Structure formats: structure tokens, C-alpha cells
Amino acid sequence: MRIYNTLTDKVEEFIPIEEGKVTMYVCGPTVYNYVHIGNMRPVMTFDMVYNYFKYLGYEVTYASNFTDVNPKIITAAKELGLTEREVADKFIKAYLNDLESYNCSTIDYRPRVIEHIDDIYNFISKLIEKDMAYEVDGDVYFRVNKIPNYGILSNQNVDELISGARVEVDEKKESPLDFALWRKTTEGEQFDSPWGKGIPGWHTECVVMINSLFGTKIDIHGGGVDLKFPHHENEIAQSMALNNNTLANYWMHNGHINLDGEKMSKSLGNFILARDFVKLHSPNVIKIALFKTHYRLPLNLTDDLFNEAVVIDKKIYDVLRQANLKIQTDKLEIGIVKKDEKINEIMDEDFNTPNLITYLNDLVKELNSALRSNQDIVSPYDKINLINKILGLKYDLPKMSDEDIEIYNKWNEYRKNKDFENADKLRSILVEKNII
């Protein structure tokens, strides 16, 4: 199993911290609005990663957070006439509904910042004790110049960062690169702290939640490529300062989603809400379209992409439906194939889903051929279902009772004997039961 590690800029063999187990954390949404389809790419990408590790037999512990304490939530509360808690709860509920609509897996932990305020105090206090952070007038900042390899994840050096326009200007800071661990606030939701009333800094929240849930280090930390700098870079800096490690052994980042060749974002106003997008395309079609492009590459949404995905989705459904009826009528045993070397060969090279979908198409053809020639259908049927489970594709196939099977067999017998009058009567029954 080989994974592209953003931290080292190399494809590396995956060696877990604990044999047979995987710990994984993916940055979740700041809950001040509905998420757009671009926000769903990391969700579906790391859902696939999670599913594949489980397919391999790993015990996977997966966490993804809610940033429910943030200046954006304070602004949204004013605009909506709600409290910050009401805003956070509203959009957490909406996000969870989106995940259900997209047929995403249920994961182990969905921590909220509000649940870890005390842990954040303790974390910041330790950084201050180690002289890695300092307090100025109620704000607490991290001393970036104390980290010798700052910029290791985003491949940037400190001088370039300072001379560029990518750092926040604040006269309180010792250095322009220093970032806030705690912010003094005079409006909205505030929390008491040793440094006065305020709210935690975004970059600290994820480190603290990871440490609280997993300990000082995890196997995989994931998120969108836009989080590499400054968010993930600053997470690593804090972990280096306090725990002398890079927080995760493997850092994974998915590419942007583009609309008409331009990155989709709320700030640009060129986004499509996830809750609206799933009304235009089924979850299966969206995932097939998504996984036809490798997760690390940018994905451009086009009509052609989705038209191709619709065709693939229909072919998968049609052949599974036909095979499923034969499996039930012939009482064939399924689920025999637990692993497929071809799947492993493809996915062990940094989750190569485009090649996996090509293989899925080949299996669909193989199953169609087996159905026509009355050969073994169980093997290709099982392999298709293994891939579907990894990619998160779900197909609602008819389940027949003994009476349904009897009607179905009788219908086929009438058709074979060209007794179309009786065949049509039974066909009506089968259509009504959604069997054919």
C-alpha cells in the first residue's frame, strides 16, 4: 500500500503506527452556512479512503470535526438573528443531512470545538510555558521563528512568506508569521480564559481535538489542498513545539473542484450548494464523476463528465439488477469473493480510482457476458459489489419472496412458450412489485 505524502512530496509505503489499525482525521466544515459541492470533495474522497482501508481488513478509527466557534459564526448569527449556538446547530444538522443524502459512511467521531475549550486552554498554556507562545493584551500568538522547519508542508521558506502577502498584518505580533492561538473578543460568544474573554484560534482547534481523541500522533491527516497553508502548516508547527512530531505520519490533500475552469468558493460566489447538487444528480453519479479524476488533481465539473457518469451508473444498475434476479431464482450463494487482487493492485497505488472505475466497467461487461452465456455470474457480481462498497455506490435491488420467485419463473416460462397473454398478466404483477 503506497500513499502520496504531501509532507515529504513522495509516494511512500504505508506503515501504520499500530499494526492492523489506522487512525485518520479530516478537517470538517466551519458551520456558519450550507456546504457547497467543493466542500463535499474531501468528504467523499476520505470516505473512499476509509472504505478501502476497511476492505483491506484494517481497524479504522476516523474523526472529522465541526468548527463551531469562529468569527464567521458570530457574523452569521447577527445576519440571521440567532445565537452562535443556534447557528452552529442549524448548519451541523444541515451538514449531517447532506452526508446522509450523499450516502457517506458513519464515522467514529465528530468532535466540536465547544466540547474541547478546556483542552484548548491547557494546550495553549503549555505552549506559553515552553516559550513557544506569548500573550499580548488578551491575544495569544505562536512564535513561528522557534520552529526551524516551518513551511515543510507547503514547501515555502519563511523569508518568502514574510515578503509575500499571505500573512496577517498585526502590530501586536513579534513576527508577521506568528498566528493567533487565542483571540480577545468584545462581541458575540466569548469564553473565559487565563488571558481574558475570547475565542480559540482556528489552527489550534484541530491539533487539540486530535490529541484529545487519539494522542499526540495519528497515521493520516487529510483535507482539501487549500488547507495546506496556513492551517495544516500551523497545526504541524504547534505539534512540533509541544510533542516534537508532525502530528500525522501521512498528510493527504485532495484537489479543488472547478466550475467553468475556476476554483469553486463562497468568496467568489461561483458555488453550488451540496443540498441542491444532489437534486440534479444522484449520489452514485456524483461519486462516479468525482472518482474518474484522481483525488489529488483538480476536478472540473462539466456536462460531459456527468453524462458519462450517468451512462456508467445505469450500466452498473442494469446488470446488477438482472444478475440479482438470477441469483435469487437460482438460489446462488453470493459474497464468496472477499478480496480481488486486481482491486488491490489498482488501489494500493495511492487510491487510483480512475483505473478502478475502468476495471468496474470491465466487470460490468464480464457479468453481462456471463448472464448471456449462462456462465458463472457470482465472481464478477461479488467483485462489482466490492468496488461499489469502496467507492460508496449504493444500488437498491429488488428482493423477492418465494411467491415472487414463483411468479417470476412462471412469467419466464410463459415468455419462452410465447404465451404472451398470460406473460403480460404476470408482467404487470412483477412491475407493480418493482421486480422488473
C-alpha positions, -999 to +999 in steps of 0.1 A: +000+000+000+016+033-012+003+068-004+014+102-017+025+120+014+022+158+010+047+162+039+076+145+020+062+152-015+067+115-023+047+083-027+056+062+003+048+028+016+020+030+042+032+017+076+007+023+104+017+033+139+000+002+152-001-029+130-036-036+117-050-002+128-054+031+111-061+065+128-074+092+105-086+128+109-100+151+083-108+188+088-145+193+087-166+224+080-169+257+098-207+256+104-219+291+095-236+282+062-246+253+040-217+235+024-211+236-014-201+207-036-165+217-034-167+211+004-180+176-003-149+165-023-128+158+008-158+142+024-163+117-005-125+113-010-117+103+025-149+082+028-134+062-001-100+060+017-118+049+049-138+022+029-106+009+012-087+005+045-117-014+059-118-035+027-081-044+034-090-055+069-077-026+090-095-015+121-100+022+112-108+050+136-119+081+117-127+115+131-138+147+113-146+179+133-170+207+133-156+242+138-185+256+158-166+285+174-154+310+148-158+347+139-178+337+108-204+321+131-206+354+150-212+373+118-238+347+106-256+349+140-260+387+135-273+383+100-298+355+109-309+369+142-298+338+161-273+329+188-240+314+178-251+280+192-283+281+172-263+289+140-238+261+147-266+236+155-286+246+124-257+241+100-244+209+117-278+194+112-279+205+076-244+191+070-253+157+085-283+157+063-261+163+033-238+134+043-269+111+045-281+123+011-247+115-004-246+080+012-215+087+032-202+063+059-210+067+095-176+076+112-164+072+147-160+108+160-174+142+150-159+165+177-169+201+182-147+229+194-172+238+221-165+204+237-128+210+239-124+245+252-107+234+285-083+212+264-075+242+243-067+263+274-043+236+286-027+232+252-020+270+249-008+273+285+018+245+278+030+264+247+034+296+267+053+277+294+077+264+267+082+299+254+066+289+221+037+313+225+032+348+241+003+369+253-003+405+242-034+424+255-056+393+257-044+377+225-020+348+224+003+342+195+025+313+184+062+320+178+068+307+144+106+316+144+110+289+171+102+262+145+133+255+124+115+238+095+083+260+093+069+257+058+078+220+055+043+210+043+037+238+018+073+239+006+078+276+014+105+293+033+100+319+060+116+348+040+093+342+010+062+340+033+071+373+050+078+391+018+046+377+002+010+388+010+000+356+027+003+366+063-019+386+085-006+421+095-009+428+132+013+452+151+010+431+183+029+403+167+067+398+172+068+385+136+043+388+107+041+350+106+030+345+142-005+332+143-033+335+169-039+307+194-064+328+213-083+359+203-097+386+225-133+393+215-157+420+226-188+408+207-207+376+203-198+344+220-169+347+245-152+322+268-133+330+300-096+321+298-064+329+317-058+357+292-093+372+293-125+367+274-122+355+238-123+325+214-097+300+203-077+303+171-087+281+143-053+265+138-052+253+174-086+236+175-078+206+152-044+198+170-062+198+203-090+176+191-066+151+176-045+150+207-077+145+229-091+117+207-060+099+195-029+110+215+000+130+201+002+114+167-021+098+140-015+079+108-033+101+083-044+138+084-065+148+054-082+178+039-085+200+008-054+213-008-064+249+002-058+239+039-021+231+033-012+267+042-016+282+066-040+258+085-021+225+083+013+241+083+003+258+116-010+225+130+023+209+124+042+238+139+022+235+172+026+197+173+064+201+167+066+227+195+047+206+221+051+170+211+082+171+188+063+154+159+045+163+127+011+153+142+005+128+114+028+104+095+009+109+063-007+141+051-032+138+023-048+166+003-075+164-024-075+189-053-100+217-059-133+214-076-135+239-105-166+253-122-160+265-157-123+262-151-123+284-119-119+272-083-153+270-066-156+290-034-180+310-014-159+341-016-160+340-055-198+333-054-194+306-080-205+277-059-233+251-060-247+240-026-243+203-020-280+200-010-290+214-044-264+195-064-277+161-052-312+170-066-296+174-100-275+142-099-278+110-078-251+103-052-238+075-074-235+097-105-217+124-085-193+099-070-186+082-103-179+116-119-157+125-089-136+093-089-130+094-126-104+120-117-076+111-093-082+127-058-050+148-059-059+165-092-083+194-098-117+184-110-136+205-135-174+200-134-187+197-170-219+183-186-199+157-205-184+144-172-218+139-157-233+125-189-206+098-189-212+091-152-250+087-159-242+060-185-218+041-163-243+043-134-271+029-155-250+000-168-240-010-133-275-009-121-290-028-150-265-056-149-267-059-111-305-059-112-305-087-139-279-107-120-296-102-087-328-118-101-310-148-113-291-152-080-324-152-062-343-175-085-313-200-088-306-196-050-269-189-057-246-181-028-230-146-031-204-128-010-179-156-017-153-132-032-139-112-002-108-098-019-097-092-055-061-089-064-069-065-093-086-041-069-056-042-046-032-037-074-050-006-086-059+010-052-026+002-035-010+028-058-023+059-040-060+052-044-062+051-082-099+054-086-099+063-123-083+029-130-107+013-105-137+027-125-122+013-157-119-021-140-155-017-128-166-011-164-148-043-175-165-063-147-199-050-159-191-063-194-179-096-179-211-100-159-233-092-189-215-118-210-218-144-182-255-137-180-260-142-218-239-173-219-252-188-187-217-189-171-206-181-135-220-148-125-212-148-088-175-139-092-180-107-113-211-098-093-192-100-060-162-080-074-186-052-086-201-051-051-166-049-035-158-019-057-192-003-051-186-005-013-151+011-016-165+040-038-196+044-017-220+035-046-254+021-034-280+003-056-314-006-044-320-041-059-354-059-056-357-086-030-381-114-039-402-136-017-408-173-025-441-163-041-424-136-062-398-161-074-426-185-084-444-157-104-411-146-120-402-182-131-437-187-144-435-154-163-402-165-180-418-199-188-448-182-205-424-159-225-404-189-235-435-207-247-447-175-264-478-174-243-478-136-243-513-132-229-505-149-196-470-135-196-484-100-198-507-106-168-477-118-147-456-090-160-480-064-146-477-080-112-439-080-114-437-044-125-460-034-097-437-051-072-407-033-088-391-067-097-388-059-134 
